[in-house]
């Protein structure tokens, strides 16, 4: 998610911005873990209800398994059907320290990714991965897959007509079903909701409509859309493609693969010395994010092109165009959110625009809570907040400290329990 892109894309994704930027550049250059997963699914199944009231059955797709090159982090995966189409599915990934979850986890987080993003672990290094970092410090961390994750990238545009109904409310119902599953599986009453980019908007919307399920909000470089009415999508356009007019999806993937395979190898555009330099220029110059490190700032040392490539190659190809101009924050929803008094911590980059940090801060105050923390990271781009070179020290650690401070503020069922097991570092 990012800044407005023309009249339609009020909250367009960083992935599309990346495609546009590259297109412009190319134009210029010419064991017991299995039983735990099954048990968790069985416990939570009845709690996850679809919008029609019927049960949403989350099915284990991968039993708990150790993620390679991590400090003992295990992942278990689930999917659930949400409609008749093969695309009508959502997913969850649970990241924990060790093969078995805590019986009574003190901190449970559901993370909502940005546009074209998903819950898959693209980077396993805790310095650049929020889920891995949090799990390594004892947090029961869940990540979410939107329906877009289940559209094969080779799907022709002519077969994407059903995306015309994939509006914010539909995605919010998916998030609500996932949250109920997470609450039941973890045995807690309330969870923390985290979001990045467009996921921040979804998180605020969920908090407004399900305040009794939210212990706190952890927001990474996003906010609430400006107070404008929704705009209709372009006629006959149902899906936004990650590929652009000057750069096909395949060419985009090829550039990212080149950086991952050999960052110092030849660049697709001859004017650059290496694939790494090519990608660094593209993300820094992204016009949709201000053109000066708004998407990412490797030029300033705040991100590494090889890490960015691993993150961005995992993006999903399509996103529903109906959401481009949609604004679900009606006066009634804003009023509901203001009554929640949910504590918030929000992180903001600065390179998108001069107004961006204020927008992030204003959104953070929308819950009406007096417990609001906003941390601005000067010189940073959008993606630097979640996978930048300083993300661990200046984002992940402060976020963990905030979670630790708030773990018992709302949920009395955990009080009087065993000593804290969640590690923390200072703000």
C-alpha positions in Angstrom: 0.0 0.0 0.0 1.2 3.5 -0.6 0.2 6.9 -1.8 -2.5 7.7 -4.2 -2.0 6.7 -7.8 -4.2 9.0 -10.0 -7.9 9.3 -9.3 -8.5 5.6 -8.7 -5.7 4.3 -6.6 -6.1 6.1 -3.3 -4.4 3.3 -1.4 -2.5 1.6 -4.2 0.2 -1.0 -3.3 3.9 -0.8 -3.1 4.1 -3.7 -5.4 2.4 -1.9 -8.3 4.5 1.2 -7.6 7.5 -1.0 -8.0 6.3 -2.3 -11.3 5.7 1.2 -12.6 9.2 2.3 -11.5 10.9 -0.6 -13.2 8.8 0.0 -16.3 10.0 3.6 -16.4 13.6 2.6 -15.9 13.4 0.0 -18.7 11.8 2.6 -21.0 14.7 5.0 -20.2 17.3 2.3 -20.6 15.7 0.6 -23.4 7.3 -35.1 15.1 4.8 -34.1 17.9 4.4 -31.0 16.0 1.9 -32.6 13.7 -0.5 -33.4 16.5 -0.3 -29.8 17.8 -1.3 -28.5 14.4 -4.2 -30.9 14.1 -5.3 -30.1 17.7 -5.2 -26.4 17.2 -7.3 -26.7 14.0 -9.9 -28.8 15.8 -10.1 -26.4 18.8 -10.5 -23.3 16.6 -12.7 -24.7 13.9 -16.0 -23.9 15.6 -14.9 -20.3 16.4 -14.3 -19.2 12.8 -17.6 -18.3 11.2 -18.1 -17.0 7.7 -20.3 -14.0 6.9 -23.2 -16.3 6.2 -22.9 -17.8 9.7 -21.5 -21.2 8.4 -18.3 -22.5 9.8 -15.0 -21.6 8.2 -12.9 -24.8 8.5 -9.2 -24.1 8.6 -7.4 -27.2 7.4 -3.7 -28.0 8.2 -1.7 -27.7 5.0 1.7 -28.1 6.7 2.3 -29.4 10.1 4.8 -27.6 12.3 8.3 -27.7 10.7 11.5 -26.0 11.5 12.3 -23.1 9.2 15.9 -23.5 7.9 18.5 -20.9 8.9 16.4 -19.6 11.8 17.0 -19.7 15.6 14.8 -22.7 16.2 11.6 -21.2 14.7 8.8 -23.5 13.6 5.9 -22.8 11.3 2.6 -24.5 10.8 0.2 -23.5 8.0 -3.6 -23.6 7.5 -6.0 -22.7 4.7 -9.8 -22.2 4.7 -12.3 -22.1 1.9 -14.4 -18.9 1.8 -16.5 -19.5 -1.3 -17.1 -21.7 -4.3 -14.2 -20.5 -6.5 -10.7 -22.1 -6.2 -9.5 -18.5 -5.5 -11.9 -18.1 -2.5 -9.4 -19.3 0.1 -7.4 -17.6 2.9 -4.4 -18.8 4.8 -2.7 -18.6 8.1 0.9 -19.2 9.2 1.9 -19.7 12.8 5.4 -18.9 13.8 6.6 -20.0 17.2 9.9 -20.7 19.1 10.2 -24.5 19.3 8.1 -27.3 17.9 5.2 -26.8 20.3 3.3 -23.7 21.2 3.0 -22.3 24.7 -0.1 -23.5 26.5 -0.9 -19.9 27.5 1.0 -17.6 25.2 1.3 -14.1 26.7 1.5 -12.3 23.4 -0.4 -13.4 20.4 -0.2 -11.3 17.2 -2.1 -11.5 13.9 -0.2 -9.7 11.1 -1.9 -8.3 8.0 0.5 -7.7 5.1 0.3 -5.0 2.5 -1.0 -4.9 -1.1 0.1 -8.0 -3.2 1.9 -9.3 -0.1 1.1 -12.5 1.8 2.0 -14.3 5.0 4.8 -16.4 3.6 8.2 -16.1 5.1 10.3 -14.6 2.3 13.4 -13.7 4.5 14.4 -16.0 7.3 17.0 -13.7 8.9 15.5 -12.1 12.1 17.3 -8.9 11.3 15.1 -8.4 8.3 12.0 -10.4 9.2 9.4 -9.2 11.7 7.7 -12.6 12.1 11.0 -14.5 12.7 12.3 -11.8 15.1 9.0 -11.9 17.1 8.8 -15.7 17.2 12.4 -15.9 18.3 11.5 -13.7 21.3 8.6 -15.8 22.4 5.7 -14.1 20.6 3.0 -16.4 19.2 3.1 -14.8 15.7 0.5 -15.4 13.0 0.6 -14.1 9.4 -2.3 -13.9 7.0 -2.8 -14.8 3.3 -5.4 -12.8 1.5 -7.5 -14.5 -1.3 -5.1 -13.0 -3.8 -2.4 -15.5 -2.7 -4.4 -18.3 -4.2 -4.6 -16.9 -7.7 -1.9 -18.6 -9.8 0.2 -15.9 -11.5 -0.4 -17.5 -15.0 -4.2 -16.9 -14.7 -5.5 -15.0 -17.7 -7.1 -11.6 -17.0 -10.3 -13.0 -18.6 -10.7 -15.4 -15.7 -10.5 -12.8 -13.0 -14.0 -11.4 -13.2 -14.9 -12.6 -9.7 -12.5 -10.1 -8.2 -15.1 -7.4 -8.9 -16.8 -8.5 -5.6 -13.6 -8.6 -3.6 -14.1 -5.4 -1.7 -12.8 -4.2 1.6 -15.8 -5.7 3.5 -15.2 -9.1 2.0 -11.6 -9.1 3.0 -12.5 -7.8 6.5 -14.9 -10.8 6.9 -11.9 -13.0 6.0 -9.7 -11.3 8.5 -12.5 -11.7 11.2 -12.7 -15.5 10.5 -8.9 -15.7 10.8 -8.8 -13.7 14.0 -11.4 -16.0 15.6 -9.4 -19.0 14.6 -6.2 -17.5 16.1 -8.0 -16.6 19.3 -9.4 -20.1 19.8 -6.2 -21.9 18.7 -4.0 -19.8 21.1 -6.5 -20.0 24.0 -6.6 -16.2 24.6 -9.4 -13.7 24.6 -7.8 -10.9 22.8 -4.9 -10.6 20.3 -2.7 -7.9 19.0 -3.4 -6.9 15.4 -0.4 -5.7 13.4 -0.4 -4.4 9.8 1.9 -3.1 7.2 0.9 -0.6 4.5 -2.6 -1.5 3.3 -2.7 -4.0 6.1 -2.7 -1.0 8.5 -6.0 0.2 7.0 -7.5 -3.3 7.4 -6.2 -3.4 11.0 -8.0 -0.2 11.9 -11.1 -1.3 10.2 -11.1 -4.6 12.1 -10.5 -2.8 15.4 -13.5 -0.5 14.7 -15.8 -3.5 14.1 -14.3 -6.1 16.5 -12.9 -4.1 19.4 -13.6 -6.8 22.0 -11.1 -9.1 20.2 -8.2 -6.6 20.0 -5.7 -6.0 22.8 -3.6 -3.5 20.9 -2.6 -2.3 17.4 0.9 -2.4 16.0 1.1 -0.4 12.8 3.9 -0.3 10.3 3.9 2.7 7.9 0.3 3.0 7.0 -2.9 4.7 8.0 -6.5 5.4 7.5 -7.6 6.7 4.0 -8.3 10.4 3.8 -11.9 11.4 4.4 -13.1 11.1 0.9 -16.0 9.1 -0.7 -15.3 5.9 -2.5 -14.5 6.0 -6.2 -15.8 3.5 -8.7 -13.3 1.2 -10.4 -12.6 1.5 -14.1 -15.3 -0.2 -16.2 -14.4 -3.8 -17.1 -11.2 -3.7 -15.0 -11.4 -6.2 -12.1 -7.8 -6.9 -11.2 -4.6 -4.9 -11.0 -1.6 -6.7 -12.4 1.8 -6.5 -10.7 3.3 -6.2 -14.2 3.1 -3.0 -16.1 2.9 -1.7 -19.6 6.7 -1.4 -19.9 7.5 -4.4 -17.7 5.7 -7.7 -17.9 5.3 -9.8 -14.8 7.9 -12.3 -16.2 10.5 -9.5 -16.7 9.9 -8.2 -13.2 10.5 -11.7 -11.8 13.6 -12.0 -13.9 15.2 -8.9 -12.5 14.5 -10.0 -8.9 15.8 -13.5 -9.6 19.0 -11.9 -11.1 19.6 -9.9 -7.9 19.0 -13.0 -5.7 21.2 -15.3 -7.9 24.1 -12.9 -8.3 23.6 -9.4 -7.1 26.9 -8.3 -8.6 26.2 -9.9 -12.0 25.1 -8.1 -15.1 22.1 -5.7 -14.9 19.1 -6.0 -17.2 19.7 -2.3 -18.1 23.2 -1.7 -19.4 23.6 1.7 -17.8 23.9 0.0 -14.4 27.0 -1.8 -13.2 25.2 -4.7 -11.6 21.8 -6.2 -11.0 22.0 -4.9 -7.4 22.6 -1.3 -8.6 19.7 -1.7 -11.1 17.2 -2.7 -8.4 18.5 -0.1 -5.9 17.9 2.7 -8.5 14.5 1.4 -9.3 13.1 1.3 -5.8 14.8 4.6 -4.8 13.4 6.4 -7.9 9.8 5.1 -7.7 7.7 8.0 -8.7 4.6 6.6 -7.1 6.4 6.9 -3.7 7.8 10.4 -4.3 10.9 9.5 -6.3 13.4 10.0 -3.6 13.6 6.8 -1.6 9.9 6.7 -0.7 9.6 3.0 -1.6 13.0 2.1 -0.2 16.2 3.9 0.4 19.2 1.7 -0.4 21.1 4.8 -1.6 21.0 6.1 2.0 22.0 2.7 3.4 18.6 2.0 4.9 18.0 -1.1 2.8 19.8 -3.8 1.0 18.8 -4.7 -2.6 19.3 -8.4 -2.0 16.9 -8.4 0.9 14.4 -6.3 -1.1 14.6 -8.8 -4.0 13.7 -11.7 -1.7 10.8 -9.8 -0.2 9.4 -8.6 -3.5 9.7 -11.8 -5.5 7.2 -13.4 -3.1 4.5 -10.9 -4.0 1.2 -12.1 -5.4 0.5 -11.0 -8.9 -3.1 -9.7 -8.8 -5.1 -7.4 -6.5 -8.8 -6.5 -6.8 -9.2 -3.2 -8.6 -12.4 -2.5 -6.7 -10.3 -1.7 -3.6 -8.3 1.0 -5.4 -10.7 3.8 -4.8 -12.7 2.2 -1.9 -12.9 4.0 1.4 -14.7 2.0 4.1 -14.0 4.5 6.8 -17.4 6.2 6.9 -18.3 8.7 9.7 -20.0 5.8 11.5 -16.9 3.6 11.3 -14.6 6.4 12.4 -16.9 7.1 15.4 -16.8 3.4 16.3 -13.1 3.4 16.1 -12.8 6.5 18.4 -14.8 4.7 21.0 -12.5 1.6 21.2 -9.7 3.3 23.2 -7.3 0.6 21.9 -3.6 1.4 22.5 -1.5 1.9 19.4 2.1 1.9 18.4 2.8 3.2 14.9 6.0 3.5 12.9 6.4 6.0 10.0 8.9 6.4 7.2 9.5 10.0 5.9 10.5 9.7 2.2 7.1 9.1 0.7 6.1 12.8 1.2 6.4 15.6 3.8 2.9 14.9 4.9 3.2 11.2 5.3 4.4 11.1 9.0 1.5 13.3 10.1 -0.9 11.1 8.3 0.4 8.0 10.1 0.3 9.9 13.5 -3.2 11.2 12.9 -4.4 7.6 12.1 -2.8 6.3 15.3 -4.8 8.7 17.3 -8.1 7.6 15.7 -8.8 4.9 18.4 -9.3 7.7 21.0 -6.7 6.1 23.3 -4.4 8.1 25.4 -1.9 5.3 25.0 -0.5 6.1 21.6 3.2 5.9 20.5 4.4 7.1 17.1 8.0 6.6 16.1 9.2 8.4 12.9 12.3 7.1 11.1 13.9 9.9 9.2 15.3 9.1 5.8 13.6 5.8 5.6 11.5 4.4 2.7 8.3 2.4 3.0 9.9 -1.1 2.8 12.8 -0.1 5.1 10.3 -0.2 8.0 9.8 -4.0 7.7 13.1 -5.2 6.1 15.6 -2.4 6.2 19.1 -2.5 7.5 18.1 -0.8 10.8 14.7 -2.4 11.1 15.7 -4.8 13.9 17.2 -2.1 16.1 14.7 0.7 15.4 11.4 -1.0 14.6 11.4 -4.7 15.8 12.9 -4.1 19.2 10.7 -1.1 20.1 7.7 -3.0 18.9 8.6 -6.0 21.1 9.1 -3.7 24.1 5.6 -2.2 23.5 4.1 -5.7 23.2 5.7 -6.7 26.5 4.4 -3.7 28.3 0.8 -4.3 27.0 0.6 -8.0 27.2 -1.5 -8.0 30.4 -3.3 -4.7 30.1 -6.5 -6.1 28.7 -6.6 -9.9 29.1 -7.2 -10.8 32.8 -7.2 -14.5 32.1 -3.4 -14.4 31.8 -2.8 -12.5 35.1 -1.3 -14.5 37.9 0.3 -16.9 35.5 3.9 -17.9 35.1 6.7 -15.4 34.9 7.0 -13.5 31.6 8.7 -15.4 28.8 8.7 -12.7 26.2 12.0 -10.9 25.7 12.2 -7.2 25.1 14.5 -4.3 24.3 14.1 -0.6 24.9 12.3 1.9 22.7 
